Amino acid sequence: MDHPLLPLVKSIQKTARTVFNAVESIQTAPRKATHAFLGNDPVLERGDHIAVYYGYLHHGIYVGNGLVIHYTKINGHGIVSLDTLDTFKQGKAIEKRSSSLRCSRDEVVKRAHKRLGESNYNLIYNNCEHFVVSCRG
């Protein structure tokens, strides 16, 4: 049985992750902007946590064959979608992130596929980075 405070703890953890991501984006903006325009893409494996810098970090799961699953905006709503790597990166360089991997890469991809069409985006509690971390953990 879960402790009654568990939802609050999870909410605080997600909020902290969002704040950390915002601070990291601000602190590393010059380096990330340079990489976005001049950097080279890394070699990617299925299940990789990838990000691209648009003035903020946007995260996704590389699922192989040049495809990415991520939260994207469609008609004003955040929806988990399958896009090509080129659509995801929009001319910017990809950054391979080192988030915790607590399951097989196949399981990561399976979890990402199961969430296709999900439209529960929330900047603080359920954003693109939260999506990636949940698929990998």
C-alpha positions in Angstrom: 0.0 0.0 0.0 1.3 3.4 -0.9 2.0 6.0 1.7 -0.6 8.8 1.6 2.1 11.4 1.1 3.5 9.6 -2.0 1.5 11.7 -4.5 2.8 14.9 -2.9 6.4 13.7 -2.9 6.1 12.7 -6.6 4.6 16.1 -7.4 7.5 17.9 -5.6 10.0 15.7 -7.5 8.5 16.6 -10.9 8.4 20.3 -10.0 12.0 20.2 -8.9 13.0 18.5 -12.2 11.2 21.2 -14.2 12.9 24.0 -12.2 16.3 22.3 -12.6 15.7 22.0 -16.4 14.8 25.7 -16.6 17.9 26.7 -14.6 20.1 24.4 -16.7 18.7 25.9 -19.9 19.5 29.4 -18.7 23.0 28.6 -17.3 24.2 26.7 -20.3 22.4 28.7 -23.0 25.5 29.9 -24.9 27.1 26.5 -25.1 23.8 24.8 -26.0 23.0 27.4 -28.6 26.5 26.9 -30.2 26.0 23.1 -30.2 22.5 23.4 -31.6 23.8 25.3 -34.7 27.3 24.0 -35.1 27.4 20.6 -33.3 27.3 17.1 -34.8 24.6 14.6 -33.9 25.7 11.6 -31.8 25.2 8.0 -32.9 21.8 7.0 -31.5 20.5 3.7 -30.1 16.9 2.7 -29.6 15.7 4.0 -26.3 18.1 6.9 -26.1 17.1 10.0 -24.2 17.7 12.8 -26.7 17.2 16.6 -26.5 17.4 19.6 -28.7 17.9 23.2 -27.6 15.4 25.8 -28.8 16.2 28.3 -26.1 15.0 25.6 -23.8 15.6 21.8 -23.9 13.0 19.7 -25.6 13.3 16.0 -24.8 12.3 12.8 -26.7 12.9 9.1 -27.0 14.7 7.8 -30.0 12.9 4.7 -31.1 15.0 3.7 -34.1 14.8 4.0 -37.9 15.1 7.8 -37.7 12.0 8.2 -35.5 11.4 10.0 -32.2 8.4 9.9 -29.7 7.9 13.1 -27.8 5.4 15.6 -26.6 4.6 18.0 -29.4 2.0 20.8 -29.8 -0.9 20.0 -32.2 -3.7 22.4 -32.4 -2.6 24.1 -29.2 -2.5 20.9 -27.2 0.5 18.9 -26.0 0.3 15.4 -27.5 2.7 12.4 -27.5 3.5 11.9 -31.1 5.8 10.0 -33.4 7.9 12.2 -35.7 11.0 11.8 -37.8 14.3 12.8 -36.3 14.5 15.7 -38.7 11.1 17.0 -37.6 12.1 16.7 -34.0 15.4 18.5 -34.3 14.2 21.2 -36.8 17.7 21.8 -38.1 19.4 21.8 -34.7 21.9 19.3 -33.4 20.8 16.5 -31.1 22.2 16.1 -27.6 22.2 12.6 -26.1 21.3 12.8 -22.4 22.3 10.4 -19.7 19.1 10.0 -17.7 18.8 6.8 -15.6 17.9 3.7 -17.6 16.1 1.2 -15.3 14.8 -1.2 -17.9 15.8 -2.6 -21.3 15.9 -0.4 -24.3 13.1 -2.4 -25.9 11.0 -1.8 -22.8 11.7 2.0 -23.1 10.5 2.0 -26.7 7.4 -0.1 -25.8 6.5 2.3 -23.0 6.9 5.3 -25.4 4.7 3.6 -28.0 2.0 2.9 -25.4 1.7 6.6 -24.6 1.3 7.7 -28.3 -1.8 10.0 -28.4 -1.6 10.9 -24.8 -2.7 14.5 -24.3 -2.0 15.2 -20.6 0.8 17.7 -21.1 1.5 20.0 -18.1 4.6 22.2 -18.0 5.2 21.5 -14.3 3.8 18.0 -13.7 3.9 16.1 -17.1 6.2 17.7 -19.6 8.5 16.2 -22.3 11.3 15.5 -19.9 8.9 13.7 -17.5 7.6 11.6 -20.4 11.2 10.5 -21.2 12.2 9.8 -17.6 9.0 7.7 -17.1 9.6 5.7 -20.2 13.2 5.0 -19.1 12.4 4.2 -15.5 
